[in-house]
């Protein structure tokens, strides 16, 4: 099969040109050619077509190879030029090679023509492929592969320039941080192929709403950033509003389904007070998630005195601390003992693991300081995994000295709603039971009512799967919300923990005492054991005994203590006994 070849011949002789074409045709080429013999026609030919190779004579009336090489060079094309001449001295040939000619061939020795053309075309194609690969790599370095938009690195680079210009020239810019509101649902129900197509289509929608001078980027996942050049906050708000409306009009079509989607936008002004890229992005991110908290499908403008934004900013700082603490194993587990209420003596029956964080100064930080941020930013599954691993290790290492042989002994471990809806979490727990060779029946997981269980049916399935492994479940903080009654009816739990806000005041508030009694009775009707939290004194314990509550927990029963301190004390006692024997 002949190889197509686009050939530009620079020669004043038609016959010589036909000889070249004939020689190349014999060599296996299907030649399409054009002949020119002056500078103007050569420039026109180069501008009008793409050539695989240029073959030029040296001497022509009013034109020569030196001029032809200069035209090729000035045209900025990477097309190899070969000189074919009948009277070209060696010195001229050397000068021609220095000027860009790839080879020179004498007309009385055309046997060299085909190999020379093959070589130069092959090397030219290699150079083009290499340049294309380099351009692709450069493009990938600055653009998102899925949407073709600028990527985060390029966006941050342009944002840095915008901040610099704003400080030097007092020009105002705007930054929008967009997060799609229902993207995860589409990914879960329609699949990642649909999710990718949605992102591509939405990129086009967003592009249609911004100016040519603005920068649209995909920052990651379903998050987009828009840098509005030379744009005061009032104009930026108008553009953001048009984006909200346009996305509301947009309907994603997938496999005969029509899916509506919305977005939340955080908007921040860039001016001479803007500090740096990370701070501006952080403010925009916080404003975006504030928009989500306020109902989604809306814009929230960052203001320094915005109380909601200040709260979110504090949570964002906790996010980094939580991740670092997990990586560096800076969390601590405490245990708080419980007791069976109707026992004559305060004998330990069970305990609950409690999570704490030690800061750099050694101060112990309670969970109320960091759990809200962990819940909001989906860090609870990672925290739950850390707790389970540490708690299981403790139970395994201390099984002999704990009352693990008693049917009334349970170790309570809190789980978040996010973990209950995590597809991989059940396998993690099962694997940890096997790793530590732990008796499943002593473990009782607690469901915290304050953690939102996003998919109740999946949570029910998860609990049933865990119970089949031999574990128990408790419903925590019962009574703090109406949702508790739904959980109690549908989720197969074993224990009911009465919310401590009722227990703490039951001696002084008849309504709280009535709530405790009613919840206890409801639990017993459902064949559940009841646990009263926040028991702080003997009088409360006696009242609980009269009501018939099964277990009590609180500072009046036991002050939480670090399991690390407890283990250290236990090891020290073993060493002391050994030394005493010696």
N, C-alpha and C positions, 0 to 999 in steps of 0.2 A: 504494500500500500504506500502510495506517494505521501510525502510529508509536506504539508502546506508551508509556503515560504513567501512572505511579503518582502519584495526586493525593490529598493530604490537605486536606480543606476544613474550615475552622473557622468555622462559621456556625450561627445558631440557626434559620435558615429553610431548610426542605427545598426549597421552590420556587426560591429564589435559587440553591441548590446545583445543582439540575437545569439551571438556565439556564447556569451556568458550564460544566457537563459538555457541554451541547448545543453551546455556542459552540466549545469545544475540539474536539469531534467534527467539527463543520463545518470546522474548520481542519486536519483531517487526523490527529487523534490518536485512538488506541484507548484510552479512559480507563478505568482501574480506580481507583475512589475510595472514600474513607471520610469520613463527616461526623461531626464532634464539635462540642460547643458549651460545653465547660467545661475547666478546667485539668487535672483528674484524667484525663478521657478523652483529652485531647491528649497527656499524658505517656505514657499507656498505648499510644496509637497509634504514637507515635514510637519507643518501645522495642520494639514488636512487629513493625514492618515497615520497609522501606527505601523512602523516598519521593523522587520526582524533583523535586517542587515542593510548597510549602504555600501555599494561598490562604486568607486570613483576612479576615473582616469586622472593622470597627472597633468598632461598638457592639453588644453582646449583653448579655442580662440577667445581671448578676453577672460579666461577663467582657468583655475588650476586646483590641484588637490589641497594646497595650503589654505586657500579660501574656503574650499568645501569643508575641511576639518574645522575651521573657525566657525562656520555657520552651524555645524553639528554641535559644537561645544556650546555656542551661544544659545542654542535652542534648548539646552538643559535636558537632553534626552540620553538615555543609556542604550543607544543602538550602536553596535560595533561597526566601524568603518574599515574597509579593506581597499587598498589601492591596487589597481590592476593597470599596468602601463607598459608601453613598448620601448620607451626610452627614458629610463629613470636611473640616474647615477646613484652610487652607494651613499654618498654624502647626503644627497637629497632624501634618500630613503630613511637614513638615520634621523634626519630632522623631522621627517613626517611621522616617524614612530614616536618621537618626543612630543609632537603636537597632538597625539591622540590616535594615530592610525594603529590598528591592531595587527596588521600584517601588510606586506606588499608582495605582489606576484607579477612576474613578467608575462606579457601576452603570449609569448612563444612557449610558455611552460604552464598551461592551464590545468595540467594534471594535479597541481597543488590546490586548485580552487575549491573543489568539493570538501576535502579534509579541513581546509582552513575555515570554510563556512560552517561546517559541522561543529568544529571546535568553538568558534566564536559565538554561535547561536546557543550552544550548550552552556557556555560560561555566562552568557548574557541572561539566560533563563535562571541559572543558579543565583546570579546577583539579584535578579528581580524577586525570586522566592525568598532570599535572605532578607531583602529590604521589607518585603511584605510581612515576614515573620517578626521582624523588629518592630514594624509599625503596629502589628497586632499586639505584641507584648506591651508596647508603650500605651496603646489604647486600653488594654486590660488593666494596666496599672492605675489608670485614672477614671475608668468607667465600670459600671455595674454590668456584669455579663448577661443578666436576665433581661434588663430593661433598656440597656444602652445609655442610661443616664449617667451623669457624674457619680462616682462612688464617694464614700465617706472621706477618704484621704484627699481627693481633689476638692471636695466641698470645704473641708477644714482649711485647706490651703487658700482657697478664695475668701473664706471667712476671715482668715488672718489678715489678708491684704485689705479687706473692707474695714476691719477695725483700725488698721494703721492709717488708711486714708481718712477715716472719720476723725481720728485724733489730730491729724496734720491739717486738714482742710475744713474741719467742723461740718462735714457732710453726714446727714442722717441716712442710715440704711435700716432695713427690717429683716428679721429672721423668723420664718415659720417652721414649726416642728409639727408634722402631721403623723397621726397614728390611726390606722383603720380600726373601726369599732367591732366589726363582726368577722374579721379575717380568720381567726382560729376556727370558728364554726364552719366556715366554707372549706377550710383545709381538712377538717375532721370529717365532714359529711360528703364532700365532693372529691376529695383527694388533692394531692400536691400539684398534679398537673393543672387542675382547675385553678388552684391558688396562684400558680405561676402566670397563667393566662390572665387572671384578674389583675395582677400587678402590672402586666404589660399594658392592658387596656386602660387602667387608671393612670399610668404614666402619660398616655396620650391625652387623657382628660385634663390632667394637671398642666401639661405643656400648653394646652389651648387657652389657659386662663392667666398665663403670666406674660411678661414682656420679653423682648429679645435680649435685653440687657440683664435679665434675672438668671439665676442658676437654680435648676431643679436637680436634686440628687436623691438617690435611694440610699438611706443611711444604714439599712439592715432590716431583714424581715419585712414587716409591713409598715415600716417607718420611712417617711420622706422628709427632706429638708428643702426649703426654698429661701434663697438669699435674694432679697429685693434691693437692687442697686439704686442708690440715690432716691430713697423712698421714705418720707416721714411716716410716723405711726398711723396717722389718719388715712393716708392712701393705702398703707399696708392692711389696715382693717377692712377697707373696701374690697381689696383683692381677696383677702381671706374669706370674706362673706360671699363673694362670687364663687369661690371654690366650693364652699359648703353647699351652695344652691345647685351648682353644676353636678356635684357628686350625688346629691339627692335626686336629681333628674336622671342620673345614670342607672341603668339596670343591666346587671351581668347575666348573660344568657349562657346556660351550660346544660347540655343534654336535656333539652325540652323544659328546663327550669329557668325561671326568671328570678334573680336574686337581687334584692336591694341592699345597698351598703351605705354606711355613713362614716364620717371621719371626725376626729377631735383635733383641734389646732391650738397649739401654744404659740403666742406671738410675743416677741421681745424687740424693743428698739435698740439699735446699735448707734451709739454716739460717742463723744469724746470721753465719757465716763466708763465706757465698756472696758473691762480689764483684759481679758484674753479669750481665746477660742473655747477653752473648757468651761469657763464661767458662763459665757454667753449661751453655749449649748445646754449647759446644766439648767439655766434659767428657763430656756425654751422648753426643755424636757419636762421640768416641773410644772410649767404653765399648761402643757399639753395634758398631763395626767390629772391636773386639777380640773380641766375641762371635762375629762372622763368622769371624775368623781361627781361633778355637778350635773351630770345627766347625759353626757356624750353629744355628738352631733352639734358641737358649738365651738366658739372661739374663747380663749381666755388670754388676756393680755397681762404680761408680767409687770408687776409694780413692786418696788422695794418694800413698801409698807403693807403689802397684802398679807394678812394674817394666815390665810390658807396656804399661800406660797411659802411663807416662813416655816410653817409646819411641815410642808412637803420637803423643803430644803433640809430640814433637820432629819427627816426620814431618809433622804438620799445619802446623807453622811453616814447614817447607820448601815445602809446597804453595804458600803465598802468595808465597814468595821466587821459586819457579820461574815462576809465572805472571807476576809482575812482571818478571822477567829476560827472559822471552820478549817481553813487550810493549815493554820498553825496550832490547831488543837488547844485553843485558849478558852473553850467553854468548860464548865464544871457541872457535875451532877451532884445534887444534894438529895437526901432522902428524908421524908417526914413520916414518922411512924403513925399507925392507926391503932385503935383498940376496939375490942368487942365491948359494946356498951354494958351488957348485962353480966359481965365478969366481975367477980368480987375483987380481983386485983387488976391493976393496970398492966396486964401482960400483953406484950407485943403480938399482934396477929398478922399485920400486913404493913406495907408502907408504899408511899408514892414517890417516884423520882421527880425531882424538880430541877429545872434548868437555870443556870446562872452563868454570868460572864465576868471574867476577871480583866480589868483594864490594866494599862501599863503601870499604874501606880500601885497595883495590888488590890484596889477597891473592888468589892463584889457588887455587880450590877444586877438588879432584879429583872425578870423577863418583861415586866410592863414597860420597860424603857426601850426594848428592841423588838419585841414580838410584833407590834403593829406594823413596823417597817418590813419585817420579814414576811408578814401576811400579804401586804400590799404589793410587794415586788417578787412574789412567788419564790421566796427562799425557804419556806416552811418544809417542803419535802427534803431539802438538803439538811436542815436542822433536825428533822425527825430521824433521818438516817443516822446522823451523828449520835443522837440520844439512844437509839436502839442498839447500835453497835457497842456504845460504852456501857449501857445498862445490862445487856446480855453478857458482856465480858465480866462485869461485876458479879452477876448472879451465878455465872459458871464457876468463877474462882472462889466464891464464898458459899457455895451450896451446902457444905457440911455444917457450917456454923449458923446458917439461917434455918428457919423452921420449914424447910422445903418438904419435909415429910408429912406435914400437917395438911389436912384438906382445907383448913381455914386460912392458910397462908397464901397471899397474893402480892405480887409486885406490880404496881399500877404505873403505866407509861402513857403519857399524853400523845395523841395523834392529832394533826390538823386536818381540816376538811380537804385541803389541797392534796394531801397524801392519800386520803381515801379514794380520791378520783384519779390517782396516778396509776396508769396501767402496769407499770413496772414495780410498784411498791410491794405488792403481794409476794412476788418472786424474791425481792430483797429480804423480806422478813423470813420467808421459808429458808432461804440460803443461810441466813444468820443463825437460825435455830440449829441447822445441821453443822455449821462451823463451830458453834460453841457446845454442841451436844446438850442442849438445854431442855428441861422438862417443860413442854408447852403449857401445861395446865396451871403453872404458877404465875403465868403472865396475864395481866388484865390490861387491855388497852382502853384508854379513855377518849371519848369523843367530846371535844370542847364545843359547847353551844355557840360561843362567840365566833368560831371559825365557820365561814359559810361553806356548806356542802353544796357545791355547784350542780351536782347530778345525784339526786337522792337514790335513784335506783342502782346506779353503779356503786354507791356507798353501801347500800344494803347487800348487794352481791359480794362486795369485798369483805364485809363483816362475816357473812355466812361462810365464805371460803376460809377465813382465818379461824372461825369457830370450829370448822371441820378439822383443823390442825390440832385442836384441843385447847385453844386460848379462850379467855373470857373478855367481855366488854362491859364498860360502864358509861352511862350518860352523865356527863359532868355539868355542873351549874344548872341543874334542873330547876325551872321556875323563873329563870331570868328573862325568858321570852316565850311568846305564844308558840313559836316553832317547836318548843320542847315536846308539846303534846303530840304533834305530828310524828316526831322522832320516836317517842315512846311507843306509839301505836304500830309503827312500821319497822323499826329497827330492832333486831333480836338481841337486846342487851341483857346482862345479868345483874348489874348493879345500877342503882339510881343515887347520884350524889346531889343532895339538897343544896341549893345555892346558899352560900355563906352569908349573903346579905340578910336573909331571913333568920338564920341561926344566931347571928351576932346580937341581934336586938330582941330576940324572942322573950327575954325576961322582962322587958320594959314595954313591949308593944304586943297587945293581944292579937292584932291582925297578923303580925309576923309569926307568932306562936301557932295561930290557926293554920297559916300556910304550911308550916313545918308538919303539923299533924296531918293535914290533908294530903300533902305530897307523900308522906310516909305511908298513909293508908292506901293511896293510889298505887304506890310501888308494891306493896304487899298483895294487893288484889291482882296485880300483873305478875305475881310470883317472883318479884325481884328483891334482892337485899338492898337496904338503904344505908347511905353514909351521910352524916352531917358534917359539913365543913365549918371552919372558923370557930371551933369550940375553944373558948379562951379561959374558962373557969369551971370549978367544980359544980356550981349551981346550975350552969347550963347543961352539964353532963347529967345531973340528976333529973332535970326536966326532960331531956331526951330519953332517959331510961323510962320515965313514966309514959311517954308517948309511944315507946316501943321501937325506936330507931335501932338498927342493928350495929352500926359502926360509927365511931367518932374520930374526927381528925381536926387538928388545930394547934395553936401555940400552947393551949392549956393541956394538951396531951404530950406534945413533943416539939421542941424547937428544931427546925431543919438543920442538918449537919452534912458537911461534905463527905462523900463516900471516899474521897482520896485521904482526908484526915482520918477517917475511921479505919481505913486499911492500914495507914501508917501506924496508928495506935495499936492495932491488932498485931502487926509485925513486931513492933517494939515489945509488946507483952510476951510474944513467943521467945524473943531474944532474952528477955529478962528471966523467963522461966528456965531457959536453957542454961543461963549463967548461974542461976540459983542452984540447979542440980549439980553443976560443977563445983 
